[in-house]
Structure formats: structure tokens, C-alpha cells
């Protein structure tokens, strides 16, 4: 089931191998989320053990919620404020210098529209990619399969259902581009 999951095919999440991988993530998440702020080295060690990759100078403020953790890669100098939910059934790639506001959700899972396979607990996932120097405003939700281009700003509370190009501001539900960003201008 793990190979099916990572390939984006339908899979069953209650597979014993996946369940064990999820329990490992839950243990590391609990330890990370309860480590005091005055122990930054311990927090960093736990985060590095939980996630697939964490770039130099990147920070995530607890609480953090993930499915597996190992499918998340964060570039250098990125920052995620309190309450990040990153459901990494498929890969989540976060670039360098990304700013993530409070209570942002990165959601890779999908479920069949057809009720029978959904009742049978089949699910799938599609990856999320966040380009370099992106700002995800507080409360924004990024759905499965979305790629956000570099330098883009996603407004607070936006729901991103489709890819966003580089150098734009997008707001709303569903998120829509409201302006282009000219690099070097305010």
C-alpha cells in the first residue's frame, strides 16, 4: 500500500506498514510539540528526525501536525508559524525563504467521489509544491496537486484549488490572482 500511496494510486491507509509509519510520526510530533522553546537544539533534532529534509535556518513553531513527516521537504531559511497542518500522504516540497502564517493547511489527500470506494476506505493523494520566497497568509488552505510559483503571495484565508504562477498575489475561495508582482517594487 505504501508504494501505491506514493505513486498517487488508490490505497488503504489502515495498512499495517502505513499505520506503523504514522505512529512513528505521531510519537515524534508529540515530542516536538511539547519540547520547551528554551530547548531549540532538541526541537531541531526532533524536526530533522520527523521530516524528510529541513534546510539550514528553517524553523517551525509548534504545534505541527503531519501524517508521516518523511514526505515533507523544507528548504533553507523558511519559517512556519503556529499551527501548520501538512498532511503528507504525497510529497510536500517547500522552497527556500518561504513564510507560512498561522494555521495554514497543506492537504495532499484526496478521496473518491464515488461513494462505494470511499465507503471501502480507499484514498489517494497528489503532491504540493511551494516555490521559493512564497508567503502563505494565515489560515490559507492549499489543496492536493497544487504548485505555487516563486515569489507568490497567498492571502489570509484563501483556498488554493489550482496552480498559481510565479510573482502574483492570490486571494479568495477559490483563490484567484488579483495582481502581478513586479520584482523590486513594494
N, C-alpha and C positions, 0 to 999 in steps of 0.2 A: 504494500500500500504506500510506503514511503516514496518509492520510485514513481508510482502513479501520481502522487501528490505533487512532487517536484516537477513532473512533466506537464502539469496542468490538466491531467485527466481526472475523471471522477474517481473518488477513493472513499474509503470508510475511515473516519477519524478514530473510531474505537479500536483500531488495530493495536495489538499489544506492543509492538515496537514504537508506534507513534505515541501511544499512551505513556510509555516509559520516558520517551524523549520530552514529552510535555511535562511530566512530573519533575524531571531534572530542571527544566526551565522554571517551574513553579518554586522549587527549592531555592534556586539562585536568585530569582526575583524577590522572594521574601527576604532573603539575606540582604540584598542590595537595598530594598525599600526600607529596611529597619536599621541600616547602618547609620550612625550619627554623622552629621555634617562635619564634625571635627575630626573625622577619620577618612579624609579624601583618598588616601592611598588604598585603603581597604575597599572603598566604593569602586575605585578604578579597577582594582584586581577582579572584583566580582563582575563588573560590567564587561570586562575583557573576556572573562570566562563564559559569560552568558551569551554575548553577541558574537556573530561571525567575524566582525572586524570593527575596531574603534580607532579612528585616526588620532594623531597627536593633537593634544589641546582641545579635544571634544569633550563635552560634558552633557550629562542627562541628569536632571533633577528628579528625584523620586516624588510620587510613585510612578513607576513604569510598569506597563502590562504588555506581555508578549505571549504568543502561543509556544514558540520553540526558541526564539532568540538567535539561534545559529544561522538563520536565513536573513539576518539583518546586517548590513554593512554601512558604516557611517564614516565619511571622510574626515579630514583634518579640520580643526577649529570650528566645528559645528556645535550648536547649543540647542537643547530641548528643555523647555521649562516644565513645570509640574504637570503631571497627568497625561503623559504620552501613552497612547494605546497603539501598538504596532503589531497587528495580527499577521504574523509572518508565515502563513501556510505556503506562500510563494515568496520568492526573494523580494526584499525591500532594500533598495540601494539609495542612500542619502549622500549627496556630494559633499564637497568641501565648503566651509563657510556658510552653512545653512542655518537659519534661525527658525526655530519651531516654538510657537506660542503655547500657552497653557491649553490643556485638554484637547489637543489635536489627535485625530484618529487616522491611522493608515491601515486600511482594511483590504487585504488581499483575498479573503474567502468569497466564494460565490456558491449559490445553491440552485438546483434545477427549478425551473418554473413549473415543470410537470409535477403534479402532486405525488405520483407514485414513487419515483426515485427519491424525492425529498422525504417522503414518509419512511422510506427504507434507509434514510440517513446518509445518502450519497451526497458528496460535496466536491467542489473543485476550487481552484484559485488561479489568479493571474497576478504577475509581478507589478510592483510600483517602483518607479524611478523618479527621484527628486534631484534635479541638476544643481550644479554649483551656485552658491550665492542666492539661493531661493529663500524667501521669507514666507512661512506658513502662519497666517494670523491665528489667534486664539480661537479654539472651537471649530476650526476648519476640519472637514472630513474629505479624505482622498480615497476614492473607491478603486476597486480591483482593476488592474490593467492600465492605469493612468501613468503617463510620463509628463513631468513638468520641466520645461526648459529652463536653462540657466538665467539667473537674474530676475526671475518672475516673482511677483508678489501675489499671494492669495489672501484676500481679505478675510477678516474675522467672520466666522460662521459660514463661510462658503462651503458648498458641497461640490467637489470636483468629480464629475462623471466622465469626462473626456480629456484627452491630452491637451495641455496648454503649451503654446510655443514659448521660446525664449523672449525675455525683455518685454513682458506685458504685466498689467495689473488685471486680475480677475476677481469678481465678486459675485455673490448671489447663490441662489439654489434653483436650478443648477448654475454652477459658476459660468460666467460669461466674461469675455475680455471687454474692459471698458476703456483701456488706453494702452498705448505703446510707451515703453520706457526708452528714452534716448540716453545711452550710457554717457555719464559725465554731467548730467543735468539733475537738478533736485527733484 
